[in-house]
């Protein structure tokens, strides 16, 4: 799985969960975001603006 902001690959745990988070946009679509991008952007709105 790749980060929606930077495009880097996001690792997963042995149960298949991502090592990051999902951000839901106004249409209900989930976008995976890595830890580095979470640190760069402090709020959900900033992350949604930065999604490619």
N, CA, C, O and CB atoms as a CASP TS submission, in Angstrom:
PFRMAT TS
TARGET T0000
AUTHOR 0000-0000-0000
METHOD Language model
MODEL 1
PARENT N/A
ATOM      1  N   UNK     1       0.842  -1.166   0.000  1.00  0.00           N
ATOM      2  CA  UNK     1       0.000   0.000   0.000  1.00  0.00           C
ATOM      3  C   UNK     1       0.896   1.240   0.000  1.00  0.00           C
ATOM      4  O   UNK     1       1.943   1.250   0.647  1.00  0.00           O
ATOM      5  CB  UNK     1      -0.963  -0.008   1.218  1.00  0.00           C
ATOM      6  N   UNK     2       0.494   2.264  -0.708  1.00  0.00           N
ATOM      7  CA  UNK     2       1.287   3.487  -0.822  1.00  0.00           C
ATOM      8  C   UNK     2       0.589   4.661  -0.166  1.00  0.00           C
ATOM      9  O   UNK     2      -0.639   4.727  -0.111  1.00  0.00           O
ATOM     10  CB  UNK     2       1.568   3.803  -2.281  1.00  0.00           C
ATOM     11  N   UNK     3       1.401   5.592   0.335  1.00  0.00           N
ATOM     12  CA  UNK     3       0.884   6.810   0.955  1.00  0.00           C
ATOM     13  C   UNK     3       0.240   7.687  -0.118  1.00  0.00           C
ATOM     14  O   UNK     3       0.797   7.850  -1.204  1.00  0.00           O
ATOM     15  CB  UNK     3       2.017   7.583   1.695  1.00  0.00           C
ATOM     16  N   UNK     4      -0.914   8.243   0.178  1.00  0.00           N
ATOM     17  CA  UNK     4      -1.622   9.092  -0.782  1.00  0.00           C
ATOM     18  C   UNK     4      -0.973  10.466  -0.926  1.00  0.00           C
ATOM     19  O   UNK     4      -1.227  11.162  -1.909  1.00  0.00           O
ATOM     20  CB  UNK     4      -3.072   9.253  -0.362  1.00  0.00           C
ATOM     21  N   UNK     5      -0.144  10.868   0.030  1.00  0.00           N
ATOM     22  CA  UNK     5       0.478  12.188  -0.015  1.00  0.00           C
ATOM     23  C   UNK     5       1.835  12.124  -0.710  1.00  0.00           C
ATOM     24  O   UNK     5       2.063  12.836  -1.688  1.00  0.00           O
ATOM     25  CB  UNK     5       0.634  12.757   1.401  1.00  0.00           C
ATOM     26  N   UNK     6       2.745  11.269  -0.208  1.00  0.00           N
ATOM     27  CA  UNK     6       4.111  11.252  -0.737  1.00  0.00           C
ATOM     28  C   UNK     6       4.374  10.119  -1.723  1.00  0.00           C
ATOM     29  O   UNK     6       5.314  10.206  -2.513  1.00  0.00           O
ATOM     30  CB  UNK     6       5.083  11.150   0.395  1.00  0.00           C
ATOM     31  N   UNK     7       3.578   9.073  -1.697  1.00  0.00           N
ATOM     32  CA  UNK     7       3.741   7.974  -2.633  1.00  0.00           C
ATOM     33  C   UNK     7       4.674   6.871  -2.163  1.00  0.00           C
ATOM     34  O   UNK     7       4.887   5.895  -2.882  1.00  0.00           O
ATOM     35  CB  UNK     7       4.230   8.499  -3.912  1.00  0.00           C
ATOM     36  N   UNK     8       5.243   7.013  -0.949  1.00  0.00           N
ATOM     37  CA  UNK     8       6.129   5.966  -0.426  1.00  0.00           C
ATOM     38  C   UNK     8       5.313   4.763   0.008  1.00  0.00           C
ATOM     39  O   UNK     8       4.131   4.877   0.332  1.00  0.00           O
ATOM     40  CB  UNK     8       6.972   6.495   0.756  1.00  0.00           C
ATOM     41  N   UNK     9       5.961   3.612   0.008  1.00  0.00           N
ATOM     42  CA  UNK     9       5.304   2.389   0.427  1.00  0.00           C
ATOM     43  C   UNK     9       5.127   2.385   1.942  1.00  0.00           C
ATOM     44  O   UNK     9       6.043   2.750   2.678  1.00  0.00           O
ATOM     45  CB  UNK     9       6.104   1.161  -0.029  1.00  0.00           C
ATOM     46  N   UNK    10       3.943   1.969   2.408  1.00  0.00           N
ATOM     47  CA  UNK    10       3.640   1.891   3.831  1.00  0.00           C
ATOM     48  C   UNK    10       3.711   0.432   4.237  1.00  0.00           C
ATOM     49  O   UNK    10       3.112  -0.427   3.590  1.00  0.00           O
ATOM     50  CB  UNK    10       2.238   2.505   4.159  1.00  0.00           C
ATOM     51  N   UNK    11       4.443   0.147   5.310  1.00  0.00           N
ATOM     52  CA  UNK    11       4.564  -1.211   5.803  1.00  0.00           C
ATOM     53  C   UNK    11       3.276  -1.689   6.452  1.00  0.00           C
ATOM     54  O   UNK    11       2.404  -0.893   6.802  1.00  0.00           O
ATOM     55  CB  UNK    11       5.707  -1.309   6.786  1.00  0.00           C
ATOM     56  N   UNK    12       3.173  -3.006   6.607  1.00  0.00           N
ATOM     57  CA  UNK    12       2.007  -3.587   7.253  1.00  0.00           C
ATOM     58  C   UNK    12       2.452  -4.506   8.381  1.00  0.00           C
ATOM     59  O   UNK    12       3.590  -4.975   8.397  1.00  0.00           O
ATOM     60  CB  UNK    12       1.141  -4.355   6.234  1.00  0.00           C
ATOM     61  N   UNK    13       1.554  -4.759   9.319  1.00  0.00           N
ATOM     62  CA  UNK    13       1.815  -5.699  10.396  1.00  0.00           C
ATOM     63  C   UNK    13       1.521  -7.110   9.898  1.00  0.00           C
ATOM     64  O   UNK    13       1.064  -7.290   8.769  1.00  0.00           O
ATOM     65  CB  UNK    13       0.964  -5.362  11.653  1.00  0.00           C
ATOM     66  N   UNK    14       1.778  -8.095  10.727  1.00  0.00           N
ATOM     67  CA  UNK    14       1.535  -9.476  10.311  1.00  0.00           C
ATOM     68  C   UNK    14       0.047  -9.782  10.144  1.00  0.00           C
ATOM     69  O   UNK    14      -0.311 -10.777   9.515  1.00  0.00           O
ATOM     70  CB  UNK    14       2.140 -10.433  11.317  1.00  0.00           C
ATOM     71  N   UNK    15      -0.820  -8.937  10.701  1.00  0.00           N
ATOM     72  CA  UNK    15      -2.262  -9.116  10.532  1.00  0.00           C
ATOM     73  C   UNK    15      -2.814  -8.341   9.337  1.00  0.00           C
ATOM     74  O   UNK    15      -4.012  -8.403   9.062  1.00  0.00           O
ATOM     75  CB  UNK    15      -2.984  -8.688  11.791  1.00  0.00           C
ATOM     76  N   UNK    16      -1.952  -7.612   8.623  1.00  0.00           N
ATOM     77  CA  UNK    16      -2.386  -6.880   7.433  1.00  0.00           C
ATOM     78  C   UNK    16      -2.783  -5.446   7.678  1.00  0.00           C
ATOM     79  O   UNK    16      -3.253  -4.775   6.760  1.00  0.00           O
ATOM     80  CB  UNK    16      -3.516  -7.578   6.817  1.00  0.00           C
ATOM     81  N   UNK    17      -2.606  -4.950   8.908  1.00  0.00           N
ATOM     82  CA  UNK    17      -2.936  -3.558   9.203  1.00  0.00           C
ATOM     83  C   UNK    17      -1.765  -2.676   8.795  1.00  0.00           C
ATOM     84  O   UNK    17      -0.612  -3.098   8.886  1.00  0.00           O
ATOM     85  CB  UNK    17      -3.273  -3.368  10.710  1.00  0.00           C
ATOM     86  N   UNK    18      -2.047  -1.453   8.344  1.00  0.00           N
ATOM     87  CA  UNK    18      -0.979  -0.561   7.894  1.00  0.00           C
ATOM     88  C   UNK    18      -0.316   0.124   9.078  1.00  0.00           C
ATOM     89  O   UNK    18      -0.926   0.310  10.131  1.00  0.00           O
ATOM     90  CB  UNK    18      -1.526   0.486   6.917  1.00  0.00           C
ATOM     91  N   UNK    19       0.951   0.498   8.884  1.00  0.00           N
ATOM     92  CA  UNK    19       1.700   1.246   9.895  1.00  0.00           C
ATOM     93  C   UNK    19       1.544   2.730   9.578  1.00  0.00           C
ATOM     94  O   UNK    19       2.482   3.374   9.109  1.00  0.00           O
ATOM     95  CB  UNK    19       3.222   0.822   9.924  1.00  0.00           C
ATOM     96  N   UNK    20       0.400   3.247   9.826  1.00  0.00           N
ATOM     97  CA  UNK    20       0.040   4.630   9.537  1.00  0.00           C
ATOM     98  C   UNK    20      -1.422   4.803   9.881  1.00  0.00           C
ATOM     99  O   UNK    20      -1.917   4.208  10.838  1.00  0.00           O
ATOM    100  CB  UNK    20       0.320   5.003   8.045  1.00  0.00           C
ATOM    101  N   UNK    21      -2.113   5.617   9.103  1.00  0.00           N
ATOM    102  CA  UNK    21      -3.531   5.831   9.368  1.00  0.00           C
ATOM    103  C   UNK    21      -4.277   6.017   8.052  1.00  0.00           C
ATOM    104  O   UNK    21      -3.676   6.190   6.992  1.00  0.00           O
ATOM    105  CB  UNK    21      -3.740   7.054  10.290  1.00  0.00           C
ATOM    106  N   UNK    22      -5.591   5.977   8.149  1.00  0.00           N
ATOM    107  CA  UNK    22      -6.457   6.272   7.016  1.00  0.00           C
ATOM    108  C   UNK    22      -7.152   7.599   7.286  1.00  0.00           C
ATOM    109  O   UNK    22      -7.570   7.865   8.413  1.00  0.00           O
ATOM    110  CB  UNK    22      -7.496   5.127   6.777  1.00  0.00           C
ATOM    111  N   UNK    23      -7.278   8.435   6.255  1.00  0.00           N
ATOM    112  CA  UNK    23      -7.996   9.701   6.355  1.00  0.00           C
ATOM    113  C   UNK    23      -9.168   9.630   5.387  1.00  0.00           C
ATOM    114  O   UNK    23      -8.994   9.293   4.215  1.00  0.00           O
ATOM    115  CB  UNK    23      -7.061  10.933   6.041  1.00  0.00           C
ATOM    116  N   UNK    24     -10.355   9.945   5.876  1.00  0.00           N
ATOM    117  CA  UNK    24     -11.563   9.872   5.057  1.00  0.00           C
ATOM    118  C   UNK    24     -11.875  11.254   4.496  1.00  0.00           C
ATOM    119  O   UNK    24     -11.914  12.234   5.240  1.00  0.00           O
ATOM    120  CB  UNK    24     -12.764   9.329   5.881  1.00  0.00           C
ATOM    121  N   UNK    25     -12.101  11.337   3.169  1.00  0.00           N
ATOM    122  CA  UNK    25     -12.457  12.617   2.551  1.00  0.00           C
ATOM    123  C   UNK    25     -13.966  12.825   2.602  1.00  0.00           C
ATOM    124  O   UNK    25     -14.689  12.017   3.184  1.00  0.00           O
ATOM    125  CB  UNK    25     -11.956  12.678   1.091  1.00  0.00           C
ATOM    126  N   UNK    26     -14.442  13.914   1.990  1.00  0.00           N
ATOM    127  CA  UNK    26     -15.872  14.255   2.082  1.00  0.00           C
ATOM    128  C   UNK    26     -16.766  13.286   1.309  1.00  0.00           C
ATOM    129  O   UNK    26     -17.974  13.240   1.540  1.00  0.00           O
ATOM    130  CB  UNK    26     -16.098  15.664   1.566  1.00  0.00           C
ATOM    131  N   UNK    27     -16.176  12.507   0.386  1.00  0.00           N
ATOM    132  CA  UNK    27     -16.943  11.535  -0.377  1.00  0.00           C
ATOM    133  C   UNK    27     -16.970  10.169   0.302  1.00  0.00           C
ATOM    134  O   UNK    27     -17.642   9.255  -0.176  1.00  0.00           O
ATOM    135  CB  UNK    27     -16.372  11.406  -1.774  1.00  0.00           C
ATOM    136  N   UNK    28     -16.244  10.021   1.414  1.00  0.00           N
ATOM    137  CA  UNK    28     -16.220   8.763   2.148  1.00  0.00           C
ATOM    138  C   UNK    28     -15.103   7.832   1.752  1.00  0.00           C
ATOM    139  O   UNK    28     -15.022   6.720   2.275  1.00  0.00           O
ATOM    140  CB  UNK    28     -17.500   8.070   1.973  1.00  0.00           C
ATOM    141  N   UNK    29     -14.222   8.252   0.832  1.00  0.00           N
ATOM    142  CA  UNK    29     -13.118   7.405   0.399  1.00  0.00           C
ATOM    143  C   UNK    29     -11.981   7.482   1.417  1.00  0.00           C
ATOM    144  O   UNK    29     -11.649   8.564   1.901  1.00  0.00           O
ATOM    145  CB  UNK    29     -12.623   7.824  -1.007  1.00  0.00           C
ATOM    146  N   UNK    30     -11.386   6.329   1.739  1.00  0.00           N
ATOM    147  CA  UNK    30     -10.275   6.276   2.683  1.00  0.00           C
ATOM    148  C   UNK    30      -8.947   6.411   1.945  1.00  0.00           C
ATOM    149  O   UNK    30      -8.729   5.756   0.926  1.00  0.00           O
ATOM    150  CB  UNK    30     -10.312   4.964   3.488  1.00  0.00           C
ATOM    151  N   UNK    31      -8.061   7.260   2.461  1.00  0.00           N
ATOM    152  CA  UNK    31      -6.743   7.470   1.898  1.00  0.00           C
ATOM    153  C   UNK    31      -5.704   7.081   2.933  1.00  0.00           C
ATOM    154  O   UNK    31      -5.718   7.628   4.036  1.00  0.00           O
ATOM    155  CB  UNK    31      -6.556   8.937   1.444  1.00  0.00           C
ATOM    156  N   UNK    32      -4.786   6.140   2.618  1.00  0.00           N
ATOM    157  CA  UNK    32      -3.736   5.779   3.573  1.00  0.00           C
ATOM    158  C   UNK    32      -2.672   6.873   3.644  1.00  0.00           C
ATOM    159  O   UNK    32      -2.288   7.438   2.620  1.00  0.00           O
ATOM    160  CB  UNK    32      -3.091   4.433   3.185  1.00  0.00           C
ATOM    161  N   UNK    33      -2.194   7.170   4.864  1.00  0.00           N
ATOM    162  CA  UNK    33      -1.190   8.209   5.085  1.00  0.00           C
ATOM    163  C   UNK    33      -0.112   7.644   5.999  1.00  0.00           C
ATOM    164  O   UNK    33      -0.430   7.037   7.022  1.00  0.00           O
ATOM    165  CB  UNK    33      -1.830   9.501   5.699  1.00  0.00           C
ATOM    166  N   UNK    34       1.171   7.834   5.645  1.00  0.00           N
ATOM    167  CA  UNK    34       2.281   7.316   6.444  1.00  0.00           C
ATOM    168  C   UNK    34       2.570   8.230   7.640  1.00  0.00           C
ATOM    169  O   UNK    34       2.057   9.347   7.719  1.00  0.00           O
ATOM    170  CB  UNK    34       3.542   7.167   5.571  1.00  0.00           C
ATOM    171  N   UNK    35       3.407   7.735   8.578  1.00  0.00           N
ATOM    172  CA  UNK    35       3.729   8.490   9.786  1.00  0.00           C
ATOM    173  C   UNK    35       4.470   9.792   9.478  1.00  0.00           C
ATOM    174  O   UNK    35       4.239  10.802  10.143  1.00  0.00           O
ATOM    175  CB  UNK    35       4.564   7.635  10.721  1.00  0.00           C
ATOM    176  N   UNK    36       5.357   9.782   8.477  1.00  0.00           N
ATOM    177  CA  UNK    36       6.120  10.981   8.147  1.00  0.00           C
ATOM    178  C   UNK    36       5.203  12.110   7.674  1.00  0.00           C
ATOM    179  O   UNK    36       5.401  13.268   8.044  1.00  0.00           O
ATOM    180  CB  UNK    36       7.163  10.666   7.072  1.00  0.00           C
ATOM    181  N   UNK    37       4.215  11.780   6.871  1.00  0.00           N
ATOM    182  CA  UNK    37       3.277  12.795   6.386  1.00  0.00           C
ATOM    183  C   UNK    37       2.357  13.271   7.508  1.00  0.00           C
ATOM    184  O   UNK    37       1.926  14.424   7.509  1.00  0.00           O
ATOM    185  CB  UNK    37       2.444  12.241   5.221  1.00  0.00           C
ATOM    186  N   UNK    38       2.058  12.394   8.456  1.00  0.00           N
ATOM    187  CA  UNK    38       1.255  12.805   9.601  1.00  0.00           C
ATOM    188  C   UNK    38       2.004  13.826  10.440  1.00  0.00           C
ATOM    189  O   UNK    38       1.400  14.747  10.991  1.00  0.00           O
ATOM    190  CB  UNK    38       0.876  11.595  10.454  1.00  0.00           C
ATOM    191  N   UNK    39       3.325  13.663  10.539  1.00  0.00           N
ATOM    192  CA  UNK    39       4.141  14.606  11.307  1.00  0.00           C
ATOM    193  C   UNK    39       4.237  15.956  10.598  1.00  0.00           C
ATOM    194  O   UNK    39       4.215  17.004  11.245  1.00  0.00           O
ATOM    195  CB  UNK    39       5.545  14.032  11.538  1.00  0.00           C
ATOM    196  N   UNK    40       4.347  15.929   9.252  1.00  0.00           N
ATOM    197  CA  UNK    40       4.474  17.175   8.487  1.00  0.00           C
ATOM    198  C   UNK    40       3.213  18.025   8.553  1.00  0.00           C
ATOM    199  O   UNK    40       3.290  19.243   8.712  1.00  0.00           O
ATOM    200  CB  UNK    40       4.800  16.866   7.038  1.00  0.00           C
ATOM    201  N   UNK    41       2.055  17.387   8.431  1.00  0.00           N
ATOM    202  CA  UNK    41       0.781  18.099   8.395  1.00  0.00           C
ATOM    203  C   UNK    41       0.055  17.880   9.717  1.00  0.00           C
ATOM    204  O   UNK    41      -0.208  16.742  10.105  1.00  0.00           O
ATOM    205  CB  UNK    41      -0.094  17.626   7.195  1.00  0.00           C
ATOM    206  N   UNK    42      -0.266  18.969  10.403  1.00  0.00           N
ATOM    207  CA  UNK    42      -0.800  18.851  11.755  1.00  0.00           C
ATOM    208  C   UNK    42      -2.302  18.557  11.814  1.00  0.00           C
ATOM    209  O   UNK    42      -2.776  18.029  12.820  1.00  0.00           O
ATOM    210  CB  UNK    42      -0.519  20.107  12.503  1.00  0.00           C
ATOM    211  N   UNK    43      -3.053  18.882  10.775  1.00  0.00           N
ATOM    212  CA  UNK    43      -4.498  18.663  10.839  1.00  0.00           C
ATOM    213  C   UNK    43      -4.993  17.827   9.654  1.00  0.00           C
ATOM    214  O   UNK    43      -4.298  17.673   8.650  1.00  0.00           O
ATOM    215  CB  UNK    43      -5.234  20.006  10.876  1.00  0.00           C
ATOM    216  N   UNK    44      -6.193  17.299   9.793  1.00  0.00           N
ATOM    217  CA  UNK    44      -6.804  16.478   8.751  1.00  0.00           C
ATOM    218  C   UNK    44      -7.028  17.282   7.476  1.00  0.00           C
ATOM    219  O   UNK    44      -6.854  16.765   6.372  1.00  0.00           O
ATOM    220  CB  UNK    44      -8.129  15.896   9.242  1.00  0.00           C
ATOM    221  N   UNK    45      -7.413  18.551   7.628  1.00  0.00           N
ATOM    222  CA  UNK    45      -7.674  19.396   6.462  1.00  0.00           C
ATOM    223  C   UNK    45      -6.406  19.618   5.642  1.00  0.00           C
ATOM    224  O   UNK    45      -6.459  19.622   4.412  1.00  0.00           O
ATOM    225  CB  UNK    45      -8.254  20.742   6.902  1.00  0.00           C
ATOM    226  N   UNK    46      -5.258  19.804   6.317  1.00  0.00           N
ATOM    227  CA  UNK    46      -3.989  19.995   5.605  1.00  0.00           C
ATOM    228  C   UNK    46      -3.592  18.730   4.852  1.00  0.00           C
ATOM    229  O   UNK    46      -3.072  18.806   3.739  1.00  0.00           O
ATOM    230  CB  UNK    46      -2.875  20.395   6.586  1.00  0.00           C
ATOM    231  N   UNK    47      -3.835  17.562   5.458  1.00  0.00           N
ATOM    232  CA  UNK    47      -3.514  16.299   4.799  1.00  0.00           C
ATOM    233  C   UNK    47      -4.385  16.125   3.564  1.00  0.00           C
ATOM    234  O   UNK    47      -3.890  15.713   2.516  1.00  0.00           O
ATOM    235  CB  UNK    47      -3.702  15.110   5.767  1.00  0.00           C
ATOM    236  N   UNK    48      -5.682  16.433   3.669  1.00  0.00           N
ATOM    237  CA  UNK    48      -6.589  16.277   2.528  1.00  0.00           C
ATOM    238  C   UNK    48      -6.221  17.220   1.385  1.00  0.00           C
ATOM    239  O   UNK    48      -6.408  16.863   0.222  1.00  0.00           O
ATOM    240  CB  UNK    48      -8.035  16.526   2.962  1.00  0.00           C
ATOM    241  N   UNK    49      -5.703  18.415   1.683  1.00  0.00           N
ATOM    242  CA  UNK    49      -5.261  19.344   0.640  1.00  0.00           C
ATOM    243  C   UNK    49      -4.022  18.817  -0.075  1.00  0.00           C
ATOM    244  O   UNK    49      -3.839  19.066  -1.266  1.00  0.00           O
ATOM    245  CB  UNK    49      -4.974  20.726   1.241  1.00  0.00           C
ATOM    246  N   UNK    50      -3.164  18.087   0.651  1.00  0.00           N
ATOM    247  CA  UNK    50      -1.897  17.609   0.100  1.00  0.00           C
ATOM    248  C   UNK    50      -2.029  16.296  -0.671  1.00  0.00           C
ATOM    249  O   UNK    50      -1.081  15.888  -1.342  1.00  0.00           O
ATOM    250  CB  UNK    50      -0.898  17.436   1.210  1.00  0.00           C
ATOM    251  N   UNK    51      -3.186  15.621  -0.591  1.00  0.00           N
ATOM    252  CA  UNK    51      -3.360  14.341  -1.270  1.00  0.00           C
ATOM    253  C   UNK    51      -3.326  14.549  -2.775  1.00  0.00           C
ATOM    254  O   UNK    51      -3.954  15.464  -3.308  1.00  0.00           O
ATOM    255  CB  UNK    51      -4.682  13.668  -0.847  1.00  0.00           C
ATOM    256  N   UNK    52      -2.579  13.680  -3.449  1.00  0.00           N
ATOM    257  CA  UNK    52      -2.413  13.779  -4.907  1.00  0.00           C
ATOM    258  C   UNK    52      -3.657  13.355  -5.620  1.00  0.00           C
ATOM    259  O   UNK    52      -3.700  13.373  -6.850  1.00  0.00           O
ATOM    260  CB  UNK    52      -1.244  12.939  -5.380  1.00  0.00           C
TER
END
